[in-house]
Amino acid sequence: MRPSPEALTDRLARTRARMQASGLDGLVVVDPANLHYLTGYDAWSFYMPQLLFVPLVGEPLLIMRAMDAGGAHRTAQTPPERILGYPEALVHQQAVHPFDWAAQQLREHGFAQRGRVGFEADAHFFSVRAFHALERGLPEWQLVDSHELVNWARLVKSPAELELMRKAGRVASAAMQAGIDAVTEGARLNDVAAAIQFAQATGVEGAEGDYPAIVPMLPTGESADTPHMTFSARRLGAGEAVSIELAGAHHRYHAPLARTLTLGRPDARLERLADITAEGLALVLDGLRPGRAVADVHAIWAQHIAQHGVEKPSRLGYSIGIGYPPDWGERTVSVRGDDTTVLEPGVCLHIIAGMWMSGYGCELSESIAITADGVEVLTSAPRELIVRGDA
C-alpha cells in the first residue's frame, strides 16, 4: 500500500517543523527507510549513491542512478521533473563520484545558497566519498549532522501505519511458527531458515509478506550465548537449544519476534533463565503506557532481574517501523535506563528480553504499539521456553 498524498504532505510538514526547530535550511536524506517515508520510493537501489534534498521552502529533489530513476517514477510520489538520474559513467569511478553530479544539479536548481544543511551522518549508505563530494561541490553549505531527524519524525505511527504494523506482526507470528515446526533433531539450520524465509515472503491471508531487513538469526547450542548469529548447514542435535529471531515485513513495515526452543528437556540453568525472562517480559508489557518515560519502563525490568541475581548489559528494546537492510530498527528510542523519551500512542517498540549468559542464552520478545491506555502486542507465539520432542 502506497502512502497517500495527504500522508506524504503531513510527513514532509513534520520533517520541516523539525528542520526549522534545528535551524536547518535544508536536509540531505539518504537512509532508504527515510526516502520511503517521505516519498514512497521502494526499490533495491540503496547500495548506490542516492539522495533526497529537502529544502525548508520549495519542492524536494530526488537524485539517483539513471537506471533507478525509472523505478522512482513508478513508486515515488515525487513529480517526474523532480526526479533526476545520474549517468552510468559515474558508477564506481576513482576520479569522480555520483554526488559530484548531484551537487551540480542542486546548484542548478537553486539550492546553493549559504545556510545550514543537515545530513544523515550515521546512515548506513552515506559514504565518506559521498560527503566529501557534497562538501566540495557546495562549499556554500555548512553541513551539520541532522541527528536522525527524519527517524524521529517517524517515531509516532499514524493509524494507517499501525495497521501495516499489525499485518507485519501477523507475518512474523506465522514465520515463527514455521521456524518452530522446522526445529527437529537432525534438521539443518539452513533448512530451518528456509522454512522461515518462505513464510516471511508468503505472508498470511490479508497480509502479504515482504523481504525483511535482516536474515533469520539462529544462535544454537553454546553459541546461543551470543546474539545475531545467523545460520549454516549444521545439524541440530538432541538436547540443544536454538534461539530464533526474525521479523515479519509488510510493505516495508517490520515487526520482529524472538523465541528460544530446546530439543528435549532443557538444561536446569536455561529453564530457570527462561522463567525469569518470561516473567520480566510480562511485567514490562504490563508497565508500558503513554506518559511513562522509557527509563522508567526499563527500571521495571532491571529491578526484576536484579532480584534473581542476573544482569543484562544490553538494551531491552528499540523503536521499529519502516525497515531496509541492514537493520529493522529506527535508530531512535533505546529501552534502557538513560533514555528519557516519554512514550505516546503510536510509538512501536521491539521489546527483546534477550539474556545471553556463558554457554547458553534465552530470547523472548514481542513487537508492541503504545495505545491510548496501555499497549497492543502485535506478535504472537508461546511466551515461554518452547520444548520440542520428548521432555
Secondary structure, 3 states (H helix, E strand, C coil): CCCCHHHHHHHHHHHHHHHHHCCCCEEEECCHHHHHHHHCCCCCCCCCCCEEEEECCCCCEEEEEHHHHHHHHHHCCCCHHHEEEECHHHCCCCCCCHHHHHHHHHHHCCCCCCEEEEECCCCCCCCHHHHHHHHHHCCCEEEEECCCHHHHHCCECCHHHHHHHHHHHHHHHHHHHHHHHHCCCCCEHHHHHHHHHHHHHHEECCEECCCCCCCCECCEHHHHHCCCCCCCCCECCCCCEEEEEEEEEECCEEEEEEEEEEECCCCHHHHHHHHHHHHHHHHHHHHCCCCCEHHHHHHHHHHHHHHCCCCCCCCCEEEEEEEECCEEEEEEEECCCCCCCECCCCEEEEEEEEEECCCCEEEEEEEEEECCCCEEECCCCCCCCEEECCC
